[in-house]
């Protein structure tokens, strides 16, 4: 994560780490954020099929680990959000009243 912060913040002269402003603290405050787009073609390495096989193996091995006490499963990064998004497609996305009020307001930058 530190390397992403360096490449999308520090390198560009933009805020990094704790200097990035909160997304929700002040909705009228402009946020100066950098972005990093990294594109890798697996065909230049072992090929798409090999890559997908290795990723599947990695996920299976991760799921085979015993979860910490109080948890039912070991998740890979983003897996919980995939489950949440599936639920949101059924029920809608919950938002706080403050955010809903902002979205319904005429407060445009």
Order of alpha helices (4+ residues) and beta strands (2+ residues): alpha-alpha-alpha-alpha
